[in-house]
Amino acid sequence: MDIVTLCFGNKDVENIIAVASDELCASGNLCGKMFTVRCVRGTNAVPNPCHGGSITVKIVDHCLGCNGTLDLSKESAAIANPVARMIIIDYHQ
């Protein structure tokens, strides 16, 4: 994926990535850390927001002002319906 990130600059990064919110980054530098993420439920009326299973994402940046814990890349849609836009997740490092 050809993007510029805080953690890796303009180096190519994998497609399944995430950026961490202020809440998560408060505990220290998360650059390059891997998290396993699973969709728990949706936050709106979209039917069947979760596809099941889990994915592993690499933290590549800090998302200033994000209200959630992780902002997932589009390629992370394996766990959720992209129409749902925002989902409740369970995650661990």
PyMOL Python script that loads the backbone (N, CA, C, O; Angstrom):
from pymol import cmd

cmd.read_pdbstr("""\
ATOM      1  N   MET A   1       0.862  -1.164   0.000  1.00  0.00           N
ATOM      2  CA  MET A   1       0.000   0.000   0.000  1.00  0.00           C
ATOM      3  C   MET A   1       0.907   1.226   0.000  1.00  0.00           C
ATOM      4  O   MET A   1       1.839   1.295   0.802  1.00  0.00           O
ATOM      5  N   ASP A   2       0.665   2.163  -0.854  1.00  0.00           N
ATOM      6  CA  ASP A   2       1.508   3.333  -1.032  1.00  0.00           C
ATOM      7  C   ASP A   2       0.915   4.531  -0.299  1.00  0.00           C
ATOM      8  O   ASP A   2       0.190   5.335  -0.886  1.00  0.00           O
ATOM      9  N   ILE A   3       1.231   4.643   0.995  1.00  0.00           N
ATOM     10  CA  ILE A   3       0.776   5.775   1.798  1.00  0.00           C
ATOM     11  C   ILE A   3       1.928   6.239   2.679  1.00  0.00           C
ATOM     12  O   ILE A   3       2.882   5.493   2.899  1.00  0.00           O
ATOM     13  N   VAL A   4       1.847   7.450   3.176  1.00  0.00           N
ATOM     14  CA  VAL A   4       2.844   7.961   4.106  1.00  0.00           C
ATOM     15  C   VAL A   4       2.265   7.833   5.509  1.00  0.00           C
ATOM     16  O   VAL A   4       1.156   8.295   5.778  1.00  0.00           O
ATOM     17  N   THR A   5       3.029   7.196   6.407  1.00  0.00           N
ATOM     18  CA  THR A   5       2.560   7.001   7.772  1.00  0.00           C
ATOM     19  C   THR A   5       3.568   7.570   8.760  1.00  0.00           C
ATOM     20  O   THR A   5       4.749   7.709   8.443  1.00  0.00           O
ATOM     21  N   LEU A   6       3.100   7.895   9.947  1.00  0.00           N
ATOM     22  CA  LEU A   6       3.952   8.395  11.011  1.00  0.00           C
ATOM     23  C   LEU A   6       5.009   7.361  11.384  1.00  0.00           C
ATOM     24  O   LEU A   6       6.168   7.708  11.611  1.00  0.00           O
ATOM     25  N   CYS A   7       4.616   6.111  11.445  1.00  0.00           N
ATOM     26  CA  CYS A   7       5.518   5.056  11.905  1.00  0.00           C
ATOM     27  C   CYS A   7       6.540   4.619  10.863  1.00  0.00           C
ATOM     28  O   CYS A   7       7.677   4.302  11.210  1.00  0.00           O
ATOM     29  N   PHE A   8       6.154   4.599   9.602  1.00  0.00           N
ATOM     30  CA  PHE A   8       7.014   4.014   8.574  1.00  0.00           C
ATOM     31  C   PHE A   8       7.352   4.964   7.426  1.00  0.00           C
ATOM     32  O   PHE A   8       7.972   4.548   6.447  1.00  0.00           O
ATOM     33  N   GLY A   9       6.955   6.229   7.533  1.00  0.00           N
ATOM     34  CA  GLY A   9       7.240   7.192   6.471  1.00  0.00           C
ATOM     35  C   GLY A   9       6.577   6.768   5.175  1.00  0.00           C
ATOM     36  O   GLY A   9       5.396   6.423   5.158  1.00  0.00           O
ATOM     37  N   ASN A  10       7.346   6.795   4.075  1.00  0.00           N
ATOM     38  CA  ASN A  10       6.766   6.406   2.787  1.00  0.00           C
ATOM     39  C   ASN A  10       7.131   4.985   2.385  1.00  0.00           C
ATOM     40  O   ASN A  10       7.018   4.623   1.214  1.00  0.00           O
ATOM     41  N   LYS A  11       7.572   4.171   3.355  1.00  0.00           N
ATOM     42  CA  LYS A  11       7.832   2.754   3.071  1.00  0.00           C
ATOM     43  C   LYS A  11       6.514   2.042   2.805  1.00  0.00           C
ATOM     44  O   LYS A  11       5.483   2.382   3.385  1.00  0.00           O
ATOM     45  N   ASP A  12       6.562   1.066   1.935  1.00  0.00           N
ATOM     46  CA  ASP A  12       5.373   0.273   1.622  1.00  0.00           C
ATOM     47  C   ASP A  12       4.936  -0.495   2.865  1.00  0.00           C
ATOM     48  O   ASP A  12       5.768  -1.103   3.539  1.00  0.00           O
ATOM     49  N   VAL A  13       3.650  -0.475   3.174  1.00  0.00           N
ATOM     50  CA  VAL A  13       3.112  -1.221   4.312  1.00  0.00           C
ATOM     51  C   VAL A  13       2.052  -2.194   3.816  1.00  0.00           C
ATOM     52  O   VAL A  13       1.520  -2.050   2.715  1.00  0.00           O
ATOM     53  N   GLU A  14       1.758  -3.177   4.640  1.00  0.00           N
ATOM     54  CA  GLU A  14       0.735  -4.155   4.291  1.00  0.00           C
ATOM     55  C   GLU A  14      -0.613  -3.465   4.128  1.00  0.00           C
ATOM     56  O   GLU A  14      -0.778  -2.313   4.529  1.00  0.00           O
ATOM     57  N   ASN A  15      -1.566  -4.161   3.545  1.00  0.00           N
ATOM     58  CA  ASN A  15      -2.903  -3.606   3.333  1.00  0.00           C
ATOM     59  C   ASN A  15      -3.764  -3.638   4.582  1.00  0.00           C
ATOM     60  O   ASN A  15      -4.637  -2.786   4.749  1.00  0.00           O
ATOM     61  N   ILE A  16      -3.539  -4.597   5.453  1.00  0.00           N
ATOM     62  CA  ILE A  16      -4.384  -4.726   6.642  1.00  0.00           C
ATOM     63  C   ILE A  16      -3.694  -3.986   7.781  1.00  0.00           C
ATOM     64  O   ILE A  16      -2.879  -4.541   8.519  1.00  0.00           O
ATOM     65  N   ILE A  17      -4.054  -2.706   7.892  1.00  0.00           N
ATOM     66  CA  ILE A  17      -3.401  -1.820   8.847  1.00  0.00           C
ATOM     67  C   ILE A  17      -4.446  -1.074   9.660  1.00  0.00           C
ATOM     68  O   ILE A  17      -5.639  -1.116   9.362  1.00  0.00           O
ATOM     69  N   ALA A  18      -3.969  -0.388  10.697  1.00  0.00           N
ATOM     70  CA  ALA A  18      -4.848   0.425  11.531  1.00  0.00           C
ATOM     71  C   ALA A  18      -4.060   1.603  12.074  1.00  0.00           C
ATOM     72  O   ALA A  18      -2.830   1.580  12.123  1.00  0.00           O
ATOM     73  N   VAL A  19      -4.789   2.630  12.481  1.00  0.00           N
ATOM     74  CA  VAL A  19      -4.193   3.739  13.207  1.00  0.00           C
ATOM     75  C   VAL A  19      -4.823   3.760  14.591  1.00  0.00           C
ATOM     76  O   VAL A  19      -6.001   3.443  14.755  1.00  0.00           O
ATOM     77  N   ALA A  20      -4.028   4.138  15.581  1.00  0.00           N
ATOM     78  CA  ALA A  20      -4.463   4.074  16.971  1.00  0.00           C
ATOM     79  C   ALA A  20      -4.912   5.442  17.467  1.00  0.00           C
ATOM     80  O   ALA A  20      -4.324   6.466  17.119  1.00  0.00           O
ATOM     81  N   SER A  21      -5.949   5.444  18.275  1.00  0.00           N
ATOM     82  CA  SER A  21      -6.509   6.683  18.821  1.00  0.00           C
ATOM     83  C   SER A  21      -5.646   7.228  19.952  1.00  0.00           C
ATOM     84  O   SER A  21      -4.715   6.570  20.417  1.00  0.00           O
ATOM     85  N   ASP A  22      -5.974   8.444  20.385  1.00  0.00           N
ATOM     86  CA  ASP A  22      -5.292   9.061  21.520  1.00  0.00           C
ATOM     87  C   ASP A  22      -5.344   8.143  22.737  1.00  0.00           C
ATOM     88  O   ASP A  22      -4.360   8.004  23.464  1.00  0.00           O
ATOM     89  N   GLU A  23      -6.491   7.523  22.949  1.00  0.00           N
ATOM     90  CA  GLU A  23      -6.703   6.639  24.099  1.00  0.00           C
ATOM     91  C   GLU A  23      -5.671   5.511  24.133  1.00  0.00           C
ATOM     92  O   GLU A  23      -5.080   5.246  25.180  1.00  0.00           O
ATOM     93  N   LEU A  24      -5.453   4.855  23.013  1.00  0.00           N
ATOM     94  CA  LEU A  24      -4.479   3.762  22.957  1.00  0.00           C
ATOM     95  C   LEU A  24      -3.044   4.266  23.001  1.00  0.00           C
ATOM     96  O   LEU A  24      -2.196   3.659  23.655  1.00  0.00           O
ATOM     97  N   CYS A  25      -2.764   5.357  22.319  1.00  0.00           N
ATOM     98  CA  CYS A  25      -1.395   5.875  22.249  1.00  0.00           C
ATOM     99  C   CYS A  25      -0.921   6.441  23.580  1.00  0.00           C
ATOM    100  O   CYS A  25       0.281   6.607  23.786  1.00  0.00           O
ATOM    101  N   ALA A  26      -1.843   6.739  24.483  1.00  0.00           N
ATOM    102  CA  ALA A  26      -1.471   7.262  25.795  1.00  0.00           C
ATOM    103  C   ALA A  26      -0.613   6.268  26.569  1.00  0.00           C
ATOM    104  O   ALA A  26       0.144   6.658  27.459  1.00  0.00           O
ATOM    105  N   SER A  27      -0.730   4.986  26.232  1.00  0.00           N
ATOM    106  CA  SER A  27       0.036   3.958  26.942  1.00  0.00           C
ATOM    107  C   SER A  27       1.439   3.777  26.371  1.00  0.00           C
ATOM    108  O   SER A  27       2.205   2.963  26.886  1.00  0.00           O
ATOM    109  N   GLY A  28       1.793   4.511  25.324  1.00  0.00           N
ATOM    110  CA  GLY A  28       3.140   4.420  24.755  1.00  0.00           C
ATOM    111  C   GLY A  28       3.115   4.281  23.252  1.00  0.00           C
ATOM    112  O   GLY A  28       2.052   4.267  22.631  1.00  0.00           O
ATOM    113  N   ASN A  29       4.292   4.180  22.678  1.00  0.00           N
ATOM    114  CA  ASN A  29       4.437   4.078  21.228  1.00  0.00           C
ATOM    115  C   ASN A  29       3.932   2.726  20.736  1.00  0.00           C
ATOM    116  O   ASN A  29       4.409   1.683  21.185  1.00  0.00           O
ATOM    117  N   LEU A  30       2.985   2.738  19.831  1.00  0.00           N
ATOM    118  CA  LEU A  30       2.412   1.501  19.300  1.00  0.00           C
ATOM    119  C   LEU A  30       2.879   1.195  17.879  1.00  0.00           C
ATOM    120  O   LEU A  30       2.421   0.222  17.281  1.00  0.00           O
ATOM    121  N   CYS A  31       3.782   2.009  17.330  1.00  0.00           N
ATOM    122  CA  CYS A  31       4.252   1.804  15.956  1.00  0.00           C
ATOM    123  C   CYS A  31       4.715   0.370  15.726  1.00  0.00           C
ATOM    124  O   CYS A  31       5.564  -0.151  16.449  1.00  0.00           O
ATOM    125  N   GLY A  32       4.142  -0.248  14.712  1.00  0.00           N
ATOM    126  CA  GLY A  32       4.536  -1.598  14.335  1.00  0.00           C
ATOM    127  C   GLY A  32       3.922  -2.705  15.169  1.00  0.00           C
ATOM    128  O   GLY A  32       4.085  -3.881  14.842  1.00  0.00           O
ATOM    129  N   LYS A  33       3.225  -2.359  16.232  1.00  0.00           N
ATOM    130  CA  LYS A  33       2.595  -3.382  17.083  1.00  0.00           C
ATOM    131  C   LYS A  33       1.452  -4.039  16.315  1.00  0.00           C
ATOM    132  O   LYS A  33       0.781  -3.405  15.501  1.00  0.00           O
ATOM    133  N   MET A  34       1.251  -5.307  16.591  1.00  0.00           N
ATOM    134  CA  MET A  34       0.199  -6.083  15.935  1.00  0.00           C
ATOM    135  C   MET A  34      -0.952  -6.304  16.920  1.00  0.00           C
ATOM    136  O   MET A  34      -0.732  -6.617  18.090  1.00  0.00           O
ATOM    137  N   PHE A  35      -2.174  -6.138  16.430  1.00  0.00           N
ATOM    138  CA  PHE A  35      -3.370  -6.374  17.233  1.00  0.00           C
ATOM    139  C   PHE A  35      -4.288  -7.334  16.493  1.00  0.00           C
ATOM    140  O   PHE A  35      -4.468  -7.225  15.280  1.00  0.00           O
ATOM    141  N   THR A  36      -4.866  -8.273  17.229  1.00  0.00           N
ATOM    142  CA  THR A  36      -5.900  -9.142  16.679  1.00  0.00           C
ATOM    143  C   THR A  36      -7.235  -8.473  16.979  1.00  0.00           C
ATOM    144  O   THR A  36      -7.516  -8.108  18.120  1.00  0.00           O
ATOM    145  N   VAL A  37      -8.048  -8.317  15.947  1.00  0.00           N
ATOM    146  CA  VAL A  37      -9.297  -7.552  16.050  1.00  0.00           C
ATOM    147  C   VAL A  37     -10.464  -8.409  15.576  1.00  0.00           C
ATOM    148  O   VAL A  37     -10.364  -9.125  14.579  1.00  0.00           O
ATOM    149  N   ARG A  38     -11.577  -8.322  16.311  1.00  0.00           N
ATOM    150  CA  ARG A  38     -12.794  -9.022  15.913  1.00  0.00           C
ATOM    151  C   ARG A  38     -13.973  -8.084  16.077  1.00  0.00           C
ATOM    152  O   ARG A  38     -14.037  -7.311  17.034  1.00  0.00           O
ATOM    153  N   CYS A  39     -14.904  -8.155  15.144  1.00  0.00           N
ATOM    154  CA  CYS A  39     -16.126  -7.344  15.194  1.00  0.00           C
ATOM    155  C   CYS A  39     -17.089  -7.965  16.205  1.00  0.00           C
ATOM    156  O   CYS A  39     -17.369  -9.162  16.151  1.00  0.00           O
ATOM    157  N   VAL A  40     -17.591  -7.143  17.125  1.00  0.00           N
ATOM    158  CA  VAL A  40     -18.538  -7.611  18.140  1.00  0.00           C
ATOM    159  C   VAL A  40     -19.972  -7.293  17.723  1.00  0.00           C
ATOM    160  O   VAL A  40     -20.850  -8.154  17.785  1.00  0.00           O
ATOM    161  N   ARG A  41     -20.204  -6.037  17.294  1.00  0.00           N
ATOM    162  CA  ARG A  41     -21.541  -5.614  16.852  1.00  0.00           C
ATOM    163  C   ARG A  41     -21.431  -4.258  16.161  1.00  0.00           C
ATOM    164  O   ARG A  41     -20.417  -3.567  16.253  1.00  0.00           O
ATOM    165  N   GLY A  42     -22.493  -3.911  15.477  1.00  0.00           N
ATOM    166  CA  GLY A  42     -22.539  -2.625  14.796  1.00  0.00           C
ATOM    167  C   GLY A  42     -22.960  -1.510  15.730  1.00  0.00           C
ATOM    168  O   GLY A  42     -23.376  -1.752  16.863  1.00  0.00           O
ATOM    169  N   THR A  43     -22.847  -0.284  15.239  1.00  0.00           N
ATOM    170  CA  THR A  43     -23.275   0.880  16.019  1.00  0.00           C
ATOM    171  C   THR A  43     -24.485   1.566  15.397  1.00  0.00           C
ATOM    172  O   THR A  43     -24.961   2.584  15.900  1.00  0.00           O
ATOM    173  N   ASN A  44     -24.979   1.000  14.300  1.00  0.00           N
ATOM    174  CA  ASN A  44     -26.154   1.581  13.642  1.00  0.00           C
ATOM    175  C   ASN A  44     -27.087   0.454  13.203  1.00  0.00           C
ATOM    176  O   ASN A  44     -26.910  -0.688  13.627  1.00  0.00           O
ATOM    177  N   ALA A  45     -28.054   0.749  12.378  1.00  0.00           N
ATOM    178  CA  ALA A  45     -29.090  -0.223  12.015  1.00  0.00           C
ATOM    179  C   ALA A  45     -28.724  -1.127  10.840  1.00  0.00           C
ATOM    180  O   ALA A  45     -29.592  -1.840  10.335  1.00  0.00           O
ATOM    181  N   VAL A  46     -27.486  -1.123  10.395  1.00  0.00           N
ATOM    182  CA  VAL A  46     -27.088  -1.988   9.277  1.00  0.00           C
ATOM    183  C   VAL A  46     -27.241  -3.443   9.714  1.00  0.00           C
ATOM    184  O   VAL A  46     -26.668  -3.841  10.728  1.00  0.00           O
ATOM    185  N   PRO A  47     -28.007  -4.248   8.965  1.00  0.00           N
ATOM    186  CA  PRO A  47     -28.176  -5.652   9.343  1.00  0.00           C
ATOM    187  C   PRO A  47     -26.878  -6.438   9.147  1.00  0.00           C
ATOM    188  O   PRO A  47     -26.131  -6.196   8.199  1.00  0.00           O
ATOM    189  N   ASN A  48     -26.631  -7.354  10.032  1.00  0.00           N
ATOM    190  CA  ASN A  48     -25.465  -8.246   9.966  1.00  0.00           C
ATOM    191  C   ASN A  48     -24.151  -7.495   9.742  1.00  0.00           C
ATOM    192  O   ASN A  48     -23.476  -7.727   8.739  1.00  0.00           O
ATOM    193  N   PRO A  49     -23.781  -6.602  10.660  1.00  0.00           N
ATOM    194  CA  PRO A  49     -22.565  -5.819  10.454  1.00  0.00           C
ATOM    195  C   PRO A  49     -21.278  -6.638  10.574  1.00  0.00           C
ATOM    196  O   PRO A  49     -20.260  -6.281   9.980  1.00  0.00           O
ATOM    197  N   CYS A  50     -21.317  -7.723  11.332  1.00  0.00           N
ATOM    198  CA  CYS A  50     -20.102  -8.523  11.552  1.00  0.00           C
ATOM    199  C   CYS A  50     -20.092  -9.763  10.674  1.00  0.00           C
ATOM    200  O   CYS A  50     -21.109 -10.441  10.526  1.00  0.00           O
ATOM    201  N   HIS A  51     -18.928 -10.054  10.090  1.00  0.00           N
ATOM    202  CA  HIS A  51     -18.773 -11.238   9.245  1.00  0.00           C
ATOM    203  C   HIS A  51     -18.220 -12.432  10.009  1.00  0.00           C
ATOM    204  O   HIS A  51     -18.173 -13.534   9.462  1.00  0.00           O
ATOM    205  N   GLY A  52     -17.805 -12.249  11.241  1.00  0.00           N
ATOM    206  CA  GLY A  52     -17.203 -13.329  12.016  1.00  0.00           C
ATOM    207  C   GLY A  52     -15.710 -13.408  11.776  1.00  0.00           C
ATOM    208  O   GLY A  52     -15.180 -12.769  10.867  1.00  0.00           O
ATOM    209  N   GLY A  53     -15.046 -14.187  12.587  1.00  0.00           N
ATOM    210  CA  GLY A  53     -13.605 -14.332  12.460  1.00  0.00           C
ATOM    211  C   GLY A  53     -12.865 -13.125  13.006  1.00  0.00           C
ATOM    212  O   GLY A  53     -13.462 -12.218  13.587  1.00  0.00           O
ATOM    213  N   SER A  54     -11.555 -13.129  12.810  1.00  0.00           N
ATOM    214  CA  SER A  54     -10.725 -12.027  13.278  1.00  0.00           C
ATOM    215  C   SER A  54      -9.637 -11.744  12.251  1.00  0.00           C
ATOM    216  O   SER A  54      -9.374 -12.554  11.362  1.00  0.00           O
ATOM    217  N   ILE A  55      -9.015 -10.589  12.388  1.00  0.00           N
ATOM    218  CA  ILE A  55      -7.895 -10.204  11.530  1.00  0.00           C
ATOM    219  C   ILE A  55      -6.772  -9.704  12.427  1.00  0.00           C
ATOM    220  O   ILE A  55      -7.003  -9.334  13.579  1.00  0.00           O
ATOM    221  N   THR A  56      -5.579  -9.695  11.903  1.00  0.00           N
ATOM    222  CA  THR A  56      -4.445  -9.109  12.608  1.00  0.00           C
ATOM    223  C   THR A  56      -4.012  -7.880  11.829  1.00  0.00           C
ATOM    224  O   THR A  56      -3.746  -7.948  10.629  1.00  0.00           O
ATOM    225  N   VAL A  57      -3.945  -6.747  12.535  1.00  0.00           N
ATOM    226  CA  VAL A  57      -3.574  -5.481  11.902  1.00  0.00           C
ATOM    227  C   VAL A  57      -2.285  -4.949  12.512  1.00  0.00           C
ATOM    228  O   VAL A  57      -1.967  -5.222  13.670  1.00  0.00           O
ATOM    229  N   LYS A  58      -1.551  -4.185  11.714  1.00  0.00           N
ATOM    230  CA  LYS A  58      -0.336  -3.524  12.186  1.00  0.00           C
ATOM    231  C   LYS A  58      -0.644  -2.041  12.373  1.00  0.00           C
ATOM    232  O   LYS A  58      -1.231  -1.404  11.499  1.00  0.00           O
ATOM    233  N   ILE A  59      -0.240  -1.500  13.524  1.00  0.00           N
ATOM    234  CA  ILE A  59      -0.416  -0.074  13.779  1.00  0.00           C
ATOM    235  C   ILE A  59       0.640   0.695  12.990  1.00  0.00           C
ATOM    236  O   ILE A  59       1.837   0.442  13.120  1.00  0.00           O
ATOM    237  N   VAL A  60       0.172   1.649  12.160  1.00  0.00           N
ATOM    238  CA  VAL A  60       1.091   2.404  11.307  1.00  0.00           C
ATOM    239  C   VAL A  60       1.061   3.908  11.573  1.00  0.00           C
ATOM    240  O   VAL A  60       1.865   4.651  11.010  1.00  0.00           O
ATOM    241  N   ASP A  61       0.142   4.360  12.423  1.00  0.00           N
ATOM    242  CA  ASP A  61       0.039   5.799  12.643  1.00  0.00           C
ATOM    243  C   ASP A  61      -0.787   6.068  13.895  1.00  0.00           C
ATOM    244  O   ASP A  61      -1.383   5.160  14.476  1.00  0.00           O
ATOM    245  N   HIS A  62      -0.806   7.333  14.295  1.00  0.00           N
ATOM    246  CA  HIS A  62      -1.608   7.811  15.416  1.00  0.00           C
ATOM    247  C   HIS A  62      -2.729   8.659  14.828  1.00  0.00           C
ATOM    248  O   HIS A  62      -2.473   9.555  14.023  1.00  0.00           O
ATOM    249  N   CYS A  63      -3.946   8.387  15.216  1.00  0.00           N
ATOM    250  CA  CYS A  63      -5.103   9.117  14.697  1.00  0.00           C
ATOM    251  C   CYS A  63      -5.516  10.175  15.718  1.00  0.00           C
ATOM    252  O   CYS A  63      -6.288   9.899  16.637  1.00  0.00           O
ATOM    253  N   LEU A  64      -4.994  11.383  15.547  1.00  0.00           N
ATOM    254  CA  LEU A  64      -5.326  12.476  16.463  1.00  0.00           C
ATOM    255  C   LEU A  64      -6.817  12.769  16.408  1.00  0.00           C
ATOM    256  O   LEU A  64      -7.384  12.957  15.331  1.00  0.00           O
ATOM    257  N   GLY A  65      -7.442  12.805  17.565  1.00  0.00           N
ATOM    258  CA  GLY A  65      -8.850  13.157  17.628  1.00  0.00           C
ATOM    259  C   GLY A  65      -9.826  12.047  17.290  1.00  0.00           C
ATOM    260  O   GLY A  65     -11.036  12.267  17.329  1.00  0.00           O
ATOM    261  N   CYS A  66      -9.334  10.855  16.958  1.00  0.00           N
ATOM    262  CA  CYS A  66     -10.261   9.740  16.687  1.00  0.00           C
ATOM    263  C   CYS A  66     -10.996   9.389  17.968  1.00  0.00           C
ATOM    264  O   CYS A  66     -10.393   9.331  19.040  1.00  0.00           O
ATOM    265  N   ASN A  67     -12.284   9.157  17.862  1.00  0.00           N
ATOM    266  CA  ASN A  67     -13.082   8.830  19.040  1.00  0.00           C
ATOM    267  C   ASN A  67     -13.034   7.358  19.395  1.00  0.00           C
ATOM    268  O   ASN A  67     -13.349   6.983  20.524  1.00  0.00           O
ATOM    269  N   GLY A  68     -12.648   6.522  18.455  1.00  0.00           N
ATOM    270  CA  GLY A  68     -12.610   5.088  18.705  1.00  0.00           C
ATOM    271  C   GLY A  68     -11.248   4.654  19.205  1.00  0.00           C
ATOM    272  O   GLY A  68     -10.405   5.481  19.549  1.00  0.00           O
ATOM    273  N   THR A  69     -11.050   3.394  19.239  1.00  0.00           N
ATOM    274  CA  THR A  69      -9.766   2.866  19.675  1.00  0.00           C
ATOM    275  C   THR A  69      -8.844   2.603  18.503  1.00  0.00           C
ATOM    276  O   THR A  69      -7.657   2.924  18.557  1.00  0.00           O
ATOM    277  N   LEU A  70      -9.391   2.012  17.425  1.00  0.00           N
ATOM    278  CA  LEU A  70      -8.617   1.742  16.218  1.00  0.00           C
ATOM    279  C   LEU A  70      -9.419   2.184  15.000  1.00  0.00           C
ATOM    280  O   LEU A  70     -10.636   2.004  14.950  1.00  0.00           O
ATOM    281  N   ASP A  71      -8.743   2.753  14.038  1.00  0.00           N
ATOM    282  CA  ASP A  71      -9.362   3.079  12.755  1.00  0.00           C
ATOM    283  C   ASP A  71      -8.763   2.095  11.758  1.00  0.00           C
ATOM    284  O   ASP A  71      -7.570   2.156  11.461  1.00  0.00           O
ATOM    285  N   LEU A  72      -9.583   1.196  11.246  1.00  0.00           N
ATOM    286  CA  LEU A  72      -9.112   0.104  10.395  1.00  0.00           C
ATOM    287  C   LEU A  72      -9.111   0.496   8.924  1.00  0.00           C
ATOM    288  O   LEU A  72      -9.937   1.297   8.487  1.00  0.00           O
ATOM    289  N   SER A  73      -8.186  -0.071   8.167  1.00  0.00           N
ATOM    290  CA  SER A  73      -8.135   0.159   6.722  1.00  0.00           C
ATOM    291  C   SER A  73      -9.314  -0.531   6.037  1.00  0.00           C
ATOM    292  O   SER A  73      -9.923  -1.441   6.597  1.00  0.00           O
ATOM    293  N   LYS A  74      -9.627  -0.087   4.820  1.00  0.00           N
ATOM    294  CA  LYS A  74     -10.719  -0.706   4.048  1.00  0.00           C
ATOM    295  C   LYS A  74     -10.485  -2.198   3.874  1.00  0.00           C
ATOM    296  O   LYS A  74     -11.434  -2.982   3.865  1.00  0.00           O
ATOM    297  N   GLU A  75      -9.233  -2.589   3.738  1.00  0.00           N
ATOM    298  CA  GLU A  75      -8.909  -3.997   3.524  1.00  0.00           C
ATOM    299  C   GLU A  75      -9.220  -4.853   4.745  1.00  0.00           C
ATOM    300  O   GLU A  75      -9.210  -6.081   4.662  1.00  0.00           O
ATOM    301  N   SER A  76      -9.491  -4.219   5.863  1.00  0.00           N
ATOM    302  CA  SER A  76      -9.865  -4.948   7.072  1.00  0.00           C
ATOM    303  C   SER A  76     -11.321  -5.383   7.049  1.00  0.00           C
ATOM    304  O   SER A  76     -11.810  -5.952   8.025  1.00  0.00           O
ATOM    305  N   ALA A  77     -12.016  -5.127   5.959  1.00  0.00           N
ATOM    306  CA  ALA A  77     -13.448  -5.416   5.851  1.00  0.00           C
ATOM    307  C   ALA A  77     -13.771  -6.900   5.925  1.00  0.00           C
ATOM    308  O   ALA A  77     -14.944  -7.271   5.904  1.00  0.00           O
ATOM    309  N   ALA A  78     -12.778  -7.739   6.009  1.00  0.00           N
ATOM    310  CA  ALA A  78     -13.033  -9.173   6.134  1.00  0.00           C
ATOM    311  C   ALA A  78     -13.849  -9.486   7.385  1.00  0.00           C
ATOM    312  O   ALA A  78     -14.524 -10.514   7.435  1.00  0.00           O
ATOM    313  N   ILE A  79     -13.800  -8.622   8.391  1.00  0.00           N
ATOM    314  CA  ILE A  79     -14.530  -8.897   9.634  1.00  0.00           C
ATOM    315  C   ILE A  79     -15.855  -8.160   9.730  1.00  0.00           C
ATOM    316  O   ILE A  79     -16.672  -8.474  10.595  1.00  0.00           O
ATOM    317  N   ALA A  80     -16.087  -7.175   8.848  1.00  0.00           N
ATOM    318  CA  ALA A  80     -17.308  -6.373   8.984  1.00  0.00           C
ATOM    319  C   ALA A  80     -17.804  -5.866   7.639  1.00  0.00           C
ATOM    320  O   ALA A  80     -17.035  -5.693   6.694  1.00  0.00           O
ATOM    321  N   ASN A  81     -19.097  -5.636   7.580  1.00  0.00           N
ATOM    322  CA  ASN A  81     -19.728  -5.047   6.407  1.00  0.00           C
ATOM    323  C   ASN A  81     -19.290  -3.581   6.318  1.00  0.00           C
ATOM    324  O   ASN A  81     -19.558  -2.819   7.247  1.00  0.00           O
ATOM    325  N   PRO A  82     -18.629  -3.159   5.240  1.00  0.00           N
ATOM    326  CA  PRO A  82     -18.160  -1.777   5.146  1.00  0.00           C
ATOM    327  C   PRO A  82     -19.281  -0.740   5.207  1.00  0.00           C
ATOM    328  O   PRO A  82     -19.030   0.419   5.538  1.00  0.00           O
ATOM    329  N   VAL A  83     -20.501  -1.137   4.896  1.00  0.00           N
ATOM    330  CA  VAL A  83     -21.636  -0.221   4.981  1.00  0.00           C
ATOM    331  C   VAL A  83     -21.896   0.175   6.438  1.00  0.00           C
ATOM    332  O   VAL A  83     -22.437   1.249   6.702  1.00  0.00           O
ATOM    333  N   ALA A  84     -21.517  -0.678   7.368  1.00  0.00           N
ATOM    334  CA  ALA A  84     -21.718  -0.391   8.788  1.00  0.00           C
ATOM    335  C   ALA A  84     -20.877   0.802   9.247  1.00  0.00           C
ATOM    336  O   ALA A  84     -21.229   1.463  10.224  1.00  0.00           O
ATOM    337  N   ARG A  85     -19.798   1.078   8.571  1.00  0.00           N
ATOM    338  CA  ARG A  85     -18.879   2.191   8.833  1.00  0.00           C
ATOM    339  C   ARG A  85     -18.229   2.143  10.206  1.00  0.00           C
ATOM    340  O   ARG A  85     -17.000   2.122  10.286  1.00  0.00           O
ATOM    341  N   MET A  86     -18.989   2.124  11.279  1.00  0.00           N
ATOM    342  CA  MET A  86     -18.414   2.045  12.623  1.00  0.00           C
ATOM    343  C   MET A  86     -18.931   0.789  13.299  1.00  0.00           C
ATOM    344  O   MET A  86     -20.118   0.469  13.234  1.00  0.00           O
ATOM    345  N   ILE A  87     -18.012   0.079  13.952  1.00  0.00           N
ATOM    346  CA  ILE A  87     -18.373  -1.157  14.645  1.00  0.00           C
ATOM    347  C   ILE A  87     -17.741  -1.165  16.031  1.00  0.00           C
ATOM    348  O   ILE A  87     -16.759  -0.469  16.286  1.00  0.00           O
ATOM    349  N   ILE A  88     -18.315  -1.954  16.907  1.00  0.00           N
ATOM    350  CA  ILE A  88     -17.714  -2.219  18.213  1.00  0.00           C
ATOM    351  C   ILE A  88     -16.774  -3.399  18.007  1.00  0.00           C
ATOM    352  O   ILE A  88     -17.163  -4.420  17.439  1.00  0.00           O
ATOM    353  N   ILE A  89     -15.527  -3.255  18.475  1.00  0.00           N
ATOM    354  CA  ILE A  89     -14.552  -4.327  18.287  1.00  0.00           C
ATOM    355  C   ILE A  89     -14.026  -4.834  19.614  1.00  0.00           C
ATOM    356  O   ILE A  89     -14.100  -4.159  20.641  1.00  0.00           O
ATOM    357  N   ASP A  90     -13.499  -6.031  19.563  1.00  0.00           N
ATOM    358  CA  ASP A  90     -12.726  -6.610  20.652  1.00  0.00           C
ATOM    359  C   ASP A  90     -11.322  -6.746  20.083  1.00  0.00           C
ATOM    360  O   ASP A  90     -11.164  -7.200  18.950  1.00  0.00           O
ATOM    361  N   TYR A  91     -10.314  -6.369  20.830  1.00  0.00           N
ATOM    362  CA  TYR A  91      -8.948  -6.441  20.306  1.00  0.00           C
ATOM    363  C   TYR A  91      -7.972  -6.789  21.421  1.00  0.00           C
ATOM    364  O   TYR A  91      -8.221  -6.513  22.595  1.00  0.00           O
ATOM    365  N   HIS A  92      -6.874  -7.391  21.037  1.00  0.00           N
ATOM    366  CA  HIS A  92      -5.779  -7.644  21.974  1.00  0.00           C
ATOM    367  C   HIS A  92      -4.469  -7.688  21.203  1.00  0.00           C
ATOM    368  O   HIS A  92      -4.427  -7.966  20.005  1.00  0.00           O
ATOM    369  N   GLN A  93      -3.412  -7.403  21.933  1.00  0.00           N
ATOM    370  CA  GLN A  93      -2.093  -7.379  21.311  1.00  0.00           C
ATOM    371  C   GLN A  93      -1.468  -8.751  21.370  1.00  0.00           C
ATOM    372  O   GLN A  93      -0.348  -8.940  20.895  1.00  0.00           O
TER     373      GLN A  93
END
""", "prot")
cmd.dss("prot")
cmd.show_as("cartoon", "prot")
cmd.util.cbc("prot")
cmd.orient("prot")
